[in-house]
């Protein structure tokens, strides 16, 4: 309940009190209070959802009545927002969300960096209720000059989510992000590696990682899934690989075994005979002697154990992301040397043969921006080329939803033969011609 009080006059005047010489009322005797003429006359009082008394003062009775009606309606509907709560800084609201949200360790690190580097410098010390949609739009324009569109989208989520949490917690009535739009992002189409480039990468790889390259191109496993693969995840008889964990390498800690990326990432992927034979040869040359590592695949019961990981570095330690970038760069450089030599040889042969039309060899290379993840794209392109449906490709790749698979690879699905003309012709082909016949 919200009620309006007259601060300048007593609510319960005595019989002997003198009436106010300045103000009169048709319904009651007005007696000046000790605050007569001081500040705003009309006061709205109410108790919030927690039982704490609140009050606001107004110059006009009409404004006070309107505010009292609004407060009463909000309290009755459970939508009341304490005006004082909005004075809390965005940093305090965001930190409360960040520390209470359930994030994977790698995601938690990205969230902290995104807030610290891109959001707190602009909004950190501002009262959360003072942030306006125009402020959000100006921030988007500024950050779009320094962040790639995909990175801006992720960073913007770190701004939106705390503000939406503040709305749910009744700190603010609405989010200033409502109605704000990010610049339209042009999705870059995936260009799979050429088959010759993949073969060159496998041939150029260090012996310790040659089977890893072939397995990546034959199964589409993610990098963390490959480095977290144990011997018992390979079924050599059924020619399958089971994905049950991944190696997580946080920026500020030691690597550990964790859950796969999504629930759908738990999967079984069939393997070719060549991939299985390569893994068997790899184990013969580089036996899995075991490495001690923390296992957090069950977040409630983390433990240290000896894992029989398939792929380790030269020191028989887990492969770290920083070290892997050097391994990949050497493989890419050696592969491109081999591809360049093959092209030169083929070009020379084409010249000697008289430069026949249509016979000029194409130059193939591994692009500078390519990574181990491109072997996953290559695997997906092979499935699509052989007309596997979306659901199958999603299942093999471990995508959370078919829409993710379509968004990423829809341009790779081959167009069916245009049968629409024939379909219409079959129904309407016998309709008499409507165009007048040509005169002789």
SEFI-192301 format. One record per residue (C-alpha): x, y, z. Coordinates in steps of 0.2 Angstrom, whole numbers, plus 5000, padded with zeros to 4 digits. Example, Ala and Ser with C-alpha at 12.3 -4.5 7.8 and 13.67 -1.06 7.14 Angstrom:
<nodes>
506249785039/506849955036/
</nodes>
This chain:
<nodes>
500050005000/500650174996/499950335004/500050525001/500450635016/500450825018/502150865026/501651045029/500151005040/499850885055/498950725051/498050725068/497950905075/497350945092/495751045096/496751195103/497951205088/497751355077/497251335059/498451375045/498251545039/498951505022/498151345017/496351285019/495451125016/493551085013/493750915022/494850945037/495651075048/497451115042/498651145056/500451195052/501751065056/503551095061/504051075042/502751195035/503451285020/505051185020/505451075005/504150984995/502350975002/501750804997/502550645002/502250464996/502650335009/502650145006/503449985011/504449884998/504449704995/505749675009/504649775021/505849925021/504950095022/505150215007/504650385003/504750524990/504250704990/503250804977/502750984975/501050944968/499650834975/499250764958/501050704955/501050624972/499450534969/500150474952/501650404960/500750324974/499550234961/501050174951/501950104966/500450014972/500149934955/501949884954/501949814971/500349714968/501049644952/502749604959/503649734947/504149864960/505949934957/506850024970/507450194963/508950194975/509450024968/509850094951/511250194959/512350044961/513750044948/513749934933/515449854939/514649794955/513149724945/514249644932/515449564945/514049494954/513449414938/515149354933/515649274949/513949184951/513649124933/514148954928/515548964916/516848844909/518548904915/519148954898/517449054896/517649134913/519349194908/518649274892/517149354901/518349434913/519549504900/518049564889/517349664904/518949734910/519649784893/518149834883/516649874895/517249934912/518250084904/516550154898/515250094910/516150024925/515850164937/514250234931/512650204940/511750064931/510150164930/511050304921/511450204906/510450244891/510150154874/511050304866/512550264877/512550084872/512450124853/513950244855/514950104863/514549984849/515050114836/516750144846/517149954849/516649914831/518250014826/519349894836/518449724837/518049604823/516149584821/516149404829/517149474844/516049624846/514549504846/515249404860/515849554870/514149634868/513449484877/514449524892/513649694892/511849634889/511749494901/512249594917/510949724912/509549594910/510049514926/509849684934/508049694927/507649524934/508349574951/507249734950/508749854951/508149934935/506449934926/507049894909/508749854900/509549994890/510049864877/508249834872/508049884854/509849914851/510549824836/512349774832/513049804814/512549674802/513849544802/514349464785/514649284788/516249234780/516049074770/517148924775/518348874761/518848694765/520648644762/521048564745/521348374747/523148394741/523448524754/522848404768/523948264761/525448384761/525048434779/525048244784/526648204775/527548364782/527048334800/528248284813/528148094815/527448114832/525948214825/525648134808/524348014815/523448164823/523348254807/522548104798/521348074813/520848264813/520448254794/519648084796/518448124811/518248304812/518748304831/519048474839/520848524844/520448494863/519648334859/521148264849/522348314863/521248244876/521048074867/521547924877/522047754870/520447664877/519347794867/519947704851/518947544846/520147464834/519047324830/517447424826/518547564819/517747704830/518347844841/517347894856/517348074862/517048084880/518248224886/519448364880/521048444885/520748614892/522248734893/521748894903/522749054901/523049064920/523248884925/523848704922/522948604908/521648474914/520448354906/518648424906/516948384898/516648404880/516048574873/514148524873/513048374878/513048334859/514948334859/514848164867/514848054852/515547904843/516347934826/516747804813/518547794806/519347734790/520447584790/521947704785/521547814801/521547654812/523147584805/523947754807/523447754826/524047584828/525747624820/525847784831/525647684847/526947564841/528147704838/527647814853/526847704867/525647794879/526647784895/525347894904/525448064910/524848134927/523448264925/521948324934/520248254928/518748364929/517648274918/516448254933/516448434940/515848374957/517248254959/518848314952/520348204954/522148174949/522548024939/523747944925/522947974908/523447864893/523448014881/523747964863/524648124858/526048204869/527448324865/529348274863/529448284882/527948164885/526948304892/525248364886/525248484871/524948664876/524148784864/525648904863/526848764859/525648694846/525548854836/527448824833/527148644828/525748694816/526748834808/528148714804/526948594796/526148724786/527748794780/528448624775/526848574767/526848734756/528648694751/528148524745/526548594736/527648724728/528848604721/527448494715/526648634706/528348684698/528548514692/526848494685/526948674677/528548624668/527848464661/526348564655/527548684646/528448544638/526848464632/526548624622/525348714634/523748614630/522148714633/521348664650/522848574656/523748714666/524048644684/523248744698/524248804712/523748734729/524348794746/523848794764/523348974768/524249074781/522649094792/522348904792/522348804808/522048624815/520248674815/520248684796/520448494796/518748484804/518048594791/518848474778/518048324786/516348414786/516548454767/516848274763/515248224772/514248354763/515048314746/514548134748/512748204751/512648164770/511148254777/511148394790/510748284805/512148164801/513448304799/512848384815/513048214824/514748184818/515348354822/514548364839/513648524835/512348574848/510948614835/510748574816/510548764814/512448784819/512848654805/511848744792/512448914797/514248854795/514148744780/512548774770/513548844755/514448684753/512948574750/512748544732/511248614723/510048484717/509648484698/508348614695/506748514694/505548664698/505248694679/504748514676/503648514692/502648654685/502648594668/501848424674/500348514681/500148664669/500948604653/499348574644/498648744647/498248824630/499348964624/498749134629/499849234617/499049274600/499649174585/500849274574/500049334558/500849274541/
</nodes>
